[in-house]
Amino acid sequence: MAIGDIITAARYNNLQSRVATILGTGSGDDGYGQTLNSNQVGVSTNITASHMSTLYTDVANGRVHQTGTAPSEIAIITQGSTILDSDTVNKKGVAQFENLTTTLENEKFQIHSSQATAEAAKTAQYSSAWNGTLVHLLDVTFSSADHRRQFFNAGGEIRFASNITYLGSSAKTIDWMGMLVNMGTVKMGYTSTAATGSGSGSTTGFHDLTTSFQTLFTKNGTGLYAANNYTLKAKLVGTTQVQFRAEWNDANTGNPNYDEDVQGVVNSTVTQYRATGVYVEVPTPTHSTNGSSNLT
């Protein structure tokens, strides 16, 4: 495109469509669910600074969400701005917008910590001595199928942590306490699950879930109690729900003479990490403990 040439509607629409795929409704692993400032234009429309200005706002919103700062690769477009094919000096060229949109696409799952909020979601506990397996079933319900995937596309996570409150001297219980503390917080995102502490995570996240439970994370006990484990699983339910299954599996007796119970109060704490703010914000889902749980 030479100086003085008109920016075609087709070129603008292609660029706007790419931006809308990331920020708007999207599909699959694309889409943050936001309302855009820019729109498609008619085939005979002459592209003006006003069109590029609204497109700048959308691209900039996406990049602030991803990086925490306004983009330096393109400049704010004002009334009367000259838009060139490529403008490496003033950074108002269509090519600069296209290049930054490629970066927006490549880093679509990235979220800056300043653009998200960690929020309390649900707590549950079990206060009796136990042996065998305890289960906390958590239903996370979204308003629609789009809302469900957009929550994770925009960097959202569902997080689990656990501890045991106990003041006694039971060796098995103390090992369980250390196991859960060392595990830290388990975080399921768009395509992986990992803990802030130790344990075995996975490359399974929201976009890998099916309608059957899959194991996301496992943390084992130590020594005589190595067969004991905390396990987190998840599956899709219908089009609007993710169900998590946290398990405390007391599989090893440790003592050769008798199988001691685990003492104390088992606590399960669920939080979420959600895209928030003026640039990209995804509504919160609801969290509820399923009635089939041992923990309530």
C-alpha positions as CSV (number, residue, x, y, z in Angstrom):
1,M,0.0,0.0,0.0
2,A,1.5,3.3,-1.1
3,I,1.1,6.7,0.6
4,G,-2.3,8.2,-0.3
5,D,-3.8,4.7,-0.9
6,I,-7.1,3.9,0.8
7,I,-7.1,1.3,3.5
8,T,-9.5,-1.3,2.2
9,A,-12.6,-2.4,4.2
10,A,-11.5,-6.0,3.6
11,R,-8.1,-5.5,5.3
12,Y,-9.7,-3.6,8.2
13,N,-12.4,-6.2,8.7
14,N,-9.8,-9.0,8.7
15,L,-7.9,-7.2,11.4
16,Q,-10.9,-6.4,13.4
17,S,-12.2,-10.0,13.2
18,R,-8.9,-11.3,14.6
19,V,-9.1,-9.0,17.5
20,A,-12.7,-9.8,18.1
21,T,-11.9,-13.6,18.1
22,I,-9.7,-13.1,21.1
23,L,-11.6,-10.4,23.0
24,G,-15.2,-11.2,22.0
25,T,-17.3,-14.3,22.2
26,G,-14.9,-16.5,20.2
27,S,-15.1,-20.2,20.2
28,G,-13.2,-23.2,21.6
29,D,-10.0,-21.8,23.2
30,D,-10.5,-18.3,21.8
31,G,-12.6,-15.6,23.4
32,Y,-12.7,-13.5,26.6
33,G,-16.4,-12.7,26.3
34,Q,-15.9,-8.9,26.2
35,T,-18.0,-6.2,24.3
36,L,-15.8,-4.6,21.7
37,N,-15.5,-1.0,20.7
38,S,-14.8,-1.7,17.1
39,N,-17.1,-3.3,14.5
40,Q,-17.0,-4.7,11.0
41,V,-17.6,-2.1,8.3
42,G,-19.4,-2.3,4.9
43,V,-17.4,-3.3,1.8
44,S,-17.5,0.2,0.4
45,T,-16.5,2.0,3.6
46,N,-13.4,4.3,3.6
47,I,-11.4,3.5,6.7
48,T,-10.8,6.6,8.8
49,A,-8.8,7.5,11.9
50,S,-12.1,7.0,13.9
51,H,-12.2,3.3,12.9
52,M,-8.6,2.8,13.8
53,S,-9.1,4.6,17.1
54,T,-11.8,2.1,18.3
55,L,-9.6,-0.7,17.1
56,Y,-6.7,0.7,19.1
57,T,-8.9,0.6,22.2
58,D,-9.7,-3.1,21.7
59,V,-6.1,-4.1,21.0
60,A,-4.8,-2.1,23.9
61,N,-7.4,-3.5,26.3
62,G,-6.3,-7.0,25.3
63,R,-2.6,-6.3,25.8
64,V,-3.1,-4.6,29.2
65,H,-5.0,-7.7,30.3
66,Q,-2.0,-9.8,29.1
67,T,0.9,-7.7,30.2
68,G,-0.3,-5.1,32.7
69,T,0.8,-2.1,30.6
70,A,-0.5,-0.2,27.5
71,P,1.2,-1.4,24.4
72,S,4.2,0.5,23.0
73,E,4.1,-1.1,19.6
74,I,1.1,1.0,18.5
75,A,0.1,4.6,19.3
76,I,-3.2,6.2,20.2
77,I,-5.1,7.2,17.1
78,T,-6.7,10.7,17.3
79,Q,-9.0,12.6,14.9
80,G,-6.9,13.7,11.9
81,S,-4.2,11.1,12.4
82,T,-2.5,9.9,9.2
83,I,-2.7,6.1,8.9
84,L,0.0,4.5,6.7
85,D,0.5,1.0,5.6
86,S,3.6,0.8,7.9
87,D,4.7,3.6,10.2
88,T,7.6,2.5,12.4
89,V,8.2,6.1,13.7
90,N,4.7,7.2,14.8
91,K,3.5,3.6,15.2
92,K,0.1,4.3,13.7
93,G,0.4,2.1,10.6
94,V,-1.9,-0.8,9.8
95,A,1.1,-3.2,9.7
96,Q,2.0,-2.3,13.3
97,F,-1.6,-3.1,14.3
98,E,-1.4,-6.4,12.4
99,N,1.9,-7.3,14.0
100,L,0.6,-6.6,17.5
101,T,-2.6,-8.5,16.9
102,T,-0.4,-11.5,16.1
103,T,1.2,-11.1,19.5
104,L,-2.3,-10.8,21.0
105,E,-3.2,-14.1,19.5
106,N,0.0,-15.9,20.4
107,E,-0.3,-14.8,24.1
108,K,-4.1,-15.2,24.4
109,F,-3.9,-17.3,27.6
110,Q,-1.5,-14.9,29.3
111,I,-2.8,-12.7,32.2
112,H,-1.0,-10.2,34.2
113,S,-1.4,-10.4,38.0
114,S,-2.6,-6.8,38.1
115,Q,-5.6,-7.8,35.9
116,A,-6.9,-10.6,38.1
117,T,-8.3,-11.1,41.6
118,A,-7.9,-14.2,43.8
119,E,-11.3,-14.7,45.5
120,A,-12.7,-17.0,48.2
121,A,-15.1,-19.5,46.7
122,K,-16.0,-22.4,49.1
123,T,-14.9,-24.1,52.3
124,A,-15.8,-27.5,53.6
125,Q,-14.7,-29.7,56.5
126,Y,-14.9,-33.1,58.1
127,S,-14.5,-33.2,61.9
128,S,-14.7,-36.9,62.9
129,A,-11.9,-39.5,63.0
130,W,-11.7,-41.4,59.7
131,N,-10.1,-44.1,57.7
132,G,-10.4,-45.0,54.1
133,T,-11.5,-42.2,51.7
134,L,-13.0,-38.7,52.2
135,V,-14.4,-36.8,49.3
136,H,-15.2,-33.2,48.6
137,L,-17.3,-32.8,45.5
138,L,-17.4,-29.2,44.2
139,D,-19.8,-28.0,41.5
140,V,-18.6,-24.9,39.7
141,T,-21.6,-23.6,37.6
142,F,-21.4,-21.0,34.8
143,S,-24.2,-19.0,33.2
144,S,-23.5,-20.6,29.7
145,A,-21.1,-22.8,27.8
146,D,-19.5,-19.6,26.5
147,H,-19.0,-18.2,30.0
148,R,-17.4,-21.5,31.1
149,R,-14.7,-21.5,28.5
150,Q,-14.2,-17.7,28.6
151,F,-13.5,-17.9,32.3
152,F,-10.5,-20.1,31.6
153,N,-9.5,-18.5,28.3
154,A,-9.1,-15.2,30.1
155,G,-6.6,-16.7,32.6
156,G,-9.1,-17.9,35.2
157,E,-8.2,-20.8,37.6
158,I,-10.0,-22.9,40.2
159,R,-7.7,-23.5,43.2
160,F,-7.8,-26.1,46.0
161,A,-5.9,-26.3,49.3
162,S,-6.3,-28.4,52.4
163,N,-5.0,-28.8,55.9
164,I,-5.8,-30.8,59.1
165,T,-6.3,-29.0,62.4
166,Y,-4.9,-31.3,65.1
167,L,-3.0,-31.0,68.4
168,G,-2.3,-34.6,69.2
169,S,0.6,-37.0,68.5
170,S,-0.8,-39.6,66.1
171,A,2.0,-40.4,63.6
172,K,-0.4,-41.0,60.7
173,T,-2.2,-37.7,61.3
174,I,1.0,-35.8,61.6
175,D,2.2,-37.3,58.3
176,W,-1.1,-36.2,56.7
177,M,-0.7,-32.7,58.1
178,G,2.8,-32.4,56.6
179,M,1.6,-33.8,53.2
180,L,-1.1,-31.2,52.8
181,V,1.0,-28.3,54.0
182,N,3.8,-29.2,51.6
183,M,1.3,-29.5,48.8
184,G,0.4,-25.8,48.9
185,T,-2.4,-24.7,46.6
186,V,-3.4,-26.7,43.5
187,K,-4.4,-24.6,40.5
188,M,-6.3,-25.8,37.5
189,G,-6.1,-23.4,34.5
190,Y,-6.9,-23.7,30.8
191,T,-4.6,-26.6,30.0
192,S,-2.6,-27.6,33.0
193,T,-2.8,-28.2,36.8
194,A,0.1,-27.5,39.2
195,A,0.6,-26.8,42.9
196,T,2.6,-24.1,44.6
197,G,4.3,-26.7,46.6
198,S,5.2,-30.4,45.9
199,G,3.2,-33.1,44.2
200,S,2.5,-34.5,40.8
201,G,0.6,-32.1,38.5
202,S,-0.5,-32.7,34.9
203,T,-1.0,-31.2,31.5
204,T,-4.7,-31.6,32.0
205,G,-6.7,-28.4,32.4
206,F,-10.2,-27.1,31.5
207,H,-9.7,-27.6,27.7
208,D,-8.7,-31.2,28.3
209,L,-11.6,-32.2,30.4
210,T,-14.2,-34.8,29.3
211,T,-17.5,-36.1,30.9
212,S,-15.5,-38.6,33.0
213,F,-13.2,-37.8,35.9
214,Q,-9.6,-37.3,35.1
215,T,-6.8,-37.0,37.6
216,L,-5.3,-33.5,37.7
217,F,-3.0,-33.8,40.7
218,T,-1.7,-36.2,43.3
219,K,0.3,-35.7,46.5
220,N,1.5,-38.8,48.5
221,G,2.5,-39.2,52.1
222,T,6.0,-40.2,53.2
223,G,7.7,-43.3,54.7
224,L,5.3,-45.8,56.2
225,Y,2.5,-43.7,54.9
226,A,3.6,-43.3,51.3
227,A,0.5,-45.0,49.9
228,N,-1.7,-42.3,51.4
229,N,-2.6,-39.5,49.0
230,Y,-4.5,-36.4,48.3
231,T,-5.9,-36.5,44.7
232,L,-7.8,-33.8,42.7
233,K,-10.0,-34.8,39.7
234,A,-12.4,-33.0,37.5
235,K,-14.9,-33.5,34.7
236,L,-17.4,-31.6,32.6
237,V,-21.1,-31.8,33.6
238,G,-23.5,-30.7,30.9
239,T,-22.6,-27.5,29.1
240,T,-22.3,-25.1,32.0
241,Q,-20.6,-27.0,34.9
242,V,-17.2,-28.3,36.0
243,Q,-17.3,-30.8,38.8
244,F,-14.2,-31.3,41.0
245,R,-13.5,-34.3,43.2
246,A,-10.9,-33.8,45.9
247,E,-10.0,-37.1,47.7
248,W,-8.2,-37.8,50.9
249,N,-7.2,-41.5,50.5
250,D,-5.9,-43.1,53.7
251,A,-4.7,-46.3,52.0
252,N,-1.7,-47.3,54.2
253,T,-2.0,-48.4,57.9
254,G,1.7,-47.6,58.7
255,N,1.4,-49.6,61.9
256,P,1.7,-53.4,61.4
257,N,-0.5,-54.2,64.4
258,Y,-3.6,-51.9,63.8
259,D,-4.9,-49.3,61.4
260,E,-5.1,-46.1,63.3
261,D,-7.7,-43.4,62.3
262,V,-6.8,-40.0,61.1
263,Q,-7.6,-37.4,63.8
264,G,-8.5,-33.8,63.8
265,V,-10.5,-31.6,61.4
266,V,-10.0,-31.9,57.6
267,N,-10.4,-28.6,55.9
268,S,-10.9,-28.0,52.1
269,T,-10.5,-24.5,50.9
270,V,-11.5,-23.5,47.3
271,T,-10.6,-20.2,45.8
272,Q,-10.7,-18.8,42.3
273,Y,-8.5,-16.6,40.2
274,R,-10.6,-14.4,37.9
275,A,-9.9,-11.8,35.2
276,T,-11.2,-8.5,36.7
277,G,-10.9,-4.8,35.9
278,V,-11.8,-2.2,33.3
279,Y,-9.9,-3.9,30.4
280,V,-11.1,-7.5,30.6
281,E,-13.6,-8.8,33.2
282,V,-15.2,-12.2,33.2
283,P,-18.2,-12.7,35.6
284,T,-17.9,-15.1,38.5
285,P,-19.3,-18.6,38.4
286,T,-21.1,-20.1,41.5
287,H,-19.5,-22.7,43.7
288,S,-21.4,-25.3,45.7
289,T,-20.5,-28.4,47.6
290,N,-22.3,-31.4,46.1
291,G,-24.6,-33.3,48.5
292,S,-22.6,-36.5,47.9
293,S,-19.6,-35.1,49.7
294,N,-18.2,-36.3,53.0
295,L,-17.0,-32.8,53.7
296,T,-19.7,-30.2,54.2
